[in-house]
Amino acid sequence: MSSFTMYTTPWCGYCHRLKSQLDREGISYEVVDIEQQPEAARIVESANNGNQTVPTLVYPDGSAMTNPSVAQVKAHLAQLAERSN
């Protein structure tokens, strides 16, 4: 089960770097290409003041992060896990 959704584009270097870091850490996520899914681009825009900035991560609680470090992702996932306990 994925713990969040990462909105990306195929040409985004920051996206590729974050994906490889998350994969190394064993963190699961779903990838959505905003160029292939226009409705996904709207989600990214709503999280980024109208900009299509990627990577944008959206978590199950509705919170979002734009271009986070892997440490920020891990910390946020830990917070979400604490809240659900």
MIZA-902641 format. One record per residue (C-alpha): residue number from 1; residue in three letters; x, y, z. Coordinates in Angstrom, 1 decimal, padded with zeros to 4 digits, always signed. Example, Ala and Ser with C-alpha at 12.3 -4.5 7.8 and 13.67 -1.06 7.14 Angstrom:
BEGIN
   seq   type        X        Y        Z
     1    ALA   +012.3   -004.5   +007.8
     2    SER   +013.7   -001.1   +007.1
END
This chain:
BEGIN
   seq   type        X        Y        Z
     1    MET   +000.0   +000.0   +000.0
     2    SER   +001.4   +003.4   -000.9
     3    SER   +001.7   +006.0   +001.8
     4    PHE   +001.3   +009.0   -000.4
     5    THR   +001.0   +010.1   -004.0
     6    MET   +003.9   +011.9   -005.8
     7    TYR   +002.9   +014.1   -008.7
     8    THR   +005.7   +014.3   -011.3
     9    THR   +006.6   +014.9   -014.9
    10    PRO   +009.0   +012.7   -016.9
    11    TRP   +011.5   +015.5   -017.3
    12    CYS   +011.7   +016.6   -013.7
    13    GLY   +015.2   +016.0   -012.3
    14    TYR   +014.1   +016.7   -008.7
    15    CYS   +011.4   +014.1   -009.1
    16    HIS   +013.9   +011.4   -010.3
    17    ARG   +016.2   +012.2   -007.4
    18    LEU   +013.5   +012.0   -004.8
    19    LYS   +012.1   +008.8   -006.3
    20    SER   +015.5   +007.1   -006.1
    21    GLN   +016.0   +008.3   -002.5
    22    LEU   +012.6   +007.0   -001.5
    23    ASP   +013.2   +003.7   -003.2
    24    ARG   +016.5   +003.3   -001.4
    25    GLU   +014.7   +004.0   +001.9
    26    GLY   +012.0   +001.4   +001.1
    27    ILE   +009.2   +004.0   +001.2
    28    SER   +006.2   +003.2   -000.9
    29    TYR   +004.4   +005.8   -003.0
    30    GLU   +002.2   +006.1   -006.0
    31    VAL   +003.4   +008.1   -009.0
    32    VAL   +001.1   +010.3   -011.1
    33    ASP   +002.4   +012.1   -014.2
    34    ILE   +000.6   +015.4   -014.4
    35    GLU   +001.3   +015.7   -018.1
    36    GLN   -000.7   +012.5   -018.7
    37    GLN   -003.5   +013.3   -016.2
    38    PRO   -004.9   +016.9   -016.5
    39    GLU   -007.0   +016.4   -013.3
    40    ALA   -003.7   +015.7   -011.4
    41    ALA   -002.2   +019.0   -012.7
    42    ARG   -005.1   +020.8   -011.0
    43    ILE   -004.3   +019.0   -007.7
    44    VAL   -000.7   +020.2   -008.0
    45    GLU   -001.8   +023.7   -008.8
    46    SER   -004.2   +023.8   -005.8
    47    ALA   -001.3   +022.8   -003.5
    48    ASN   +001.1   +025.3   -005.1
    49    ASN   -000.7   +028.6   -005.4
    50    GLY   -001.7   +027.9   -009.1
    51    ASN   +001.8   +026.6   -010.1
    52    GLN   +002.5   +023.2   -011.5
    53    THR   +005.5   +022.6   -009.3
    54    VAL   +006.8   +019.0   -009.0
    55    PRO   +007.5   +016.9   -007.2
    56    THR   +004.4   +017.6   -005.1
    57    LEU   +003.5   +014.9   -002.5
    58    VAL   +000.0   +014.5   -001.2
    59    TYR   -000.6   +012.4   +001.9
    60    PRO   -003.8   +010.5   +002.9
    61    ASP   -004.7   +013.2   +005.4
    62    GLY   -004.7   +015.8   +002.6
    63    SER   -001.5   +017.5   +003.5
    64    ALA   +001.0   +018.3   +000.8
    65    MET   +004.7   +018.9   +000.4
    66    THR   +006.5   +020.4   -002.6
    67    ASN   +010.0   +019.3   -003.5
    68    PRO   +010.7   +017.9   +000.0
    69    SER   +013.9   +016.2   +001.1
    70    VAL   +013.7   +012.5   +001.9
    71    ALA   +014.3   +013.4   +005.6
    72    GLN   +011.2   +015.7   +005.5
    73    VAL   +009.1   +012.9   +003.9
    74    LYS   +010.2   +010.5   +006.6
    75    ALA   +009.5   +013.0   +009.4
    76    HIS   +006.0   +013.7   +008.0
    77    LEU   +005.2   +010.0   +007.6
    78    ALA   +006.3   +009.5   +011.2
    79    GLN   +004.0   +012.3   +012.3
    80    LEU   +001.1   +010.8   +010.4
    81    ALA   +001.7   +007.4   +012.0
    82    GLU   +001.8   +008.9   +015.5
    83    ARG   -001.5   +010.7   +014.8
    84    SER   -003.2   +007.4   +013.7
    85    ASN   -002.2   +005.6   +016.9
END
